[in-house]
């Protein structure tokens, strides 16, 4: 099963994660960045890196930031969705723009995980 680690203290991030889980017909597990489940998958990351981005773990591989989008497209649409996301430039641009707008809102909105990671 694919796991998405996200900032559960951020409204847009939570909406993004819940939407991805719903679209994947619950093949995607969503877990908070600061939850105990994240320690197992993200323990090798320094806190600044861990809380800076969302992360996806799939097929024993981890992707972070905008690179999570192709694996998420695979969970939603299967391997054709992933190929479409990776090989069709307008789709790749649109997905990255969506991700960056959510993450920009997260950083400008002062979400708790971002604040605590910067303070620590």
N, C-alpha and C positions, 0 to 999 in steps of 0.2 A: 504494500500500500504506500502511496505517496503521502508525504507529510509536508505541510506548509506551516512554517514558524513565522508569526506575525505579531505586531504590537497590539495587544488586546486592549490597551488603554487609549487607543486612538480610534475615534469614530469612523473616519474614512477607511482606515486599515481593517477594522473589524467588518465593515460592510463589504469590502473587497474580498476578505477571506471567506465570509459566510456565503457570498455570491458564488465564489469559485467552488466551494464545497457543494452547494446546491446544484450548480451546473454540471458538476462531475458525477451527479447521482450518488453522492456520498462515497465515492472511491477515494476521495481526498480527505485526509485527516488534518484538521487545523489545530495548532497548538500555540499557546502564547510564548513569546520570546523569553519571558521571565518565569515561565513555569518549570516544574521539576522535569517534565519530559524533554524540555529543550536542553537541559544539562547534558543528557546522554549524547545528543546529536551535535551540539554546538560547543562542547566544553573546550575544544582546542582553539576557539576564537577568543581574542582579547575582548573585554566588554565593549569597547568602542566599536569594534567591527561587528560584534554580535548584535548590538542594538541599532546599528546604523542602517541595516537592510532587513528585508524579509528574506527567508531562506527556504528552499525546497530540497527535500531529501527524497530521491527516487532511485531505484536500481543501484543502491549503495553509492550514489554520487550526490554531491551537494552543489547546488547553484545558489547564487545570491544576487540581490538587486534585480535589475531588469532581466537578467539571465534566467529568472524563474519562469518567465512567461511561456517559453516553448514547452517545458514539461507540463505546465498547467493546461496549455492548449491540448496536449496529448491526453490528459485526464478527461477533458471535456469532450473532445472530438475524435479521439483515437490518434493513431500515427499520421493519418492525413492532415489532421489539425496541426500537429507539430511541424510537419513539412511545410505546410502553408505559412505558419508563423515564422519559420526560419528562412524560407526561400522566396517569399513574395515580399519585396521591399515595402510596398505601402502598408501591408499588414504588420510587418516588423516595426515600422515607424509608428503606426497607430498604437500598438500595444506598448511600446516603450514610452510614448507620450502619456498614455493612460497611467502607467506605473509611476512615471516621474511626477505627474500631477498629484497623485495620491500621496506619494512620499514627500513632495514639497509641502502639501497641506499638513502632513504629519510634523515636519520639522518647523514650520511656521506656526503651528497651532500649539506648540509647547506640550506635546504628549508626555505622559509620565515616564515611560521607558527611556525616551530620548534624554529627558532632563536627568534622570537618575544615572544613566550611563555617563553623561558628561560630568556629573558631580563626583562620580566614583573614580 
